Amino acid sequence: MGLDAASAVLVAAYEGPRPTQAEMSFFESEQPAGVTLFRRNVPQNFSELRETMSLLQSLMGSSLPAIIAIDQEGGRVSRMRSPFPDLGPPFHIKPQDPSVAPSDLLENYGYILGSSLRSLGINTNFGPVCDILSNPDNIAIGDRCFGEVAEDVIARAGAFQKGMQASGVKGCLKHFPGQGDASLDTHLHGTVITASYSALKSREILPFEALLPHTSMIMMSHVIYQSVCSKPASLSERWVTDILRGELSYQGLVVTDDLNMKALPQDDQSWSELICEAVAIGSDLLLVCRDLDKCRLALQALRAKAKQSQSFSNKLELAAKRVSKLRKTLMVGTRLV
């Protein structure tokens, strides 16, 4: 492959409204697959953001368009500030006009939001949230969900996704296999869901299963589903390879949630091992959403493991090929002139 396989599976981040010289040097020399944007990366003027996205494409997208991603769910998980289109938390989006169908409103909203992102050079949105609000005390997910039952999530998240992807922005279903029943926030804690696999299949997994044919990316949860595997789903071969790719026949990209979350061990040794484990069990795109040193550590760990193990090297190459295949489909309009 023309691209370095370790770099080709990494989505990095930067710390301020514009990359520093050190960050730009990293993006240019290492050529990661892309970056994820956060509120800290959004300047007051959208025109400045567009210029930065053009810069990032020139640094990282010389071979293939770079993935420029964001979490723009609406409501409290919105990286773009007003006056960017935002109808609020997905759970509460309903038509004001009774003659407008909820599905039409959500599809049109998805299209407008996606078009606005793409006009800024952002080509990927980590959404829709396809979790079901199974646990009303789940404040980490809460109103980020599209509904309390699978049928509502399928219809509402599906309409939003259809509109957004029609605009040319890639969507990403999250957080497989569904963490609406969690009691703790994986950003801050390790979290366990005790529901049986049959219960998960009859409820949590249904929205993902229904929308799989319409997505090219799925984000894995860091929750541990105790009845299925003792590891977080993001590090579980049972979930990624046996269930998602096997039972559900999913062929697209498997994306980790942010690997800096405290649901996962963060000391350098353990973290280096879990970076490699994520690839070994079948993940394709690794999100490291803060700290350039962590990005360097990830690349170091992946390259060392690939030299040590031919079977791991083969899996890393396969993941890199999947990511490159997706990058070829990103809208040409992401390359700003």
Helices and strands as residue ranges (DSSP letters): H 5-8, E 10-12, H 21-30, E 34-37, G 39-41, H 46-60, E 67-70, E 72-74, E 77-78, G 90-92, H 102-119, E 124-125, G 142-144, H 150-166, E 173-176, E 192-193, H 197-202, H 206-211, G 212-214, E 217-220, E 224-225, G 233-235, H 237-237, I 238-247, E 253-256, H 268-280, E 286-287, H 292-308, H 310-327, G 332-334
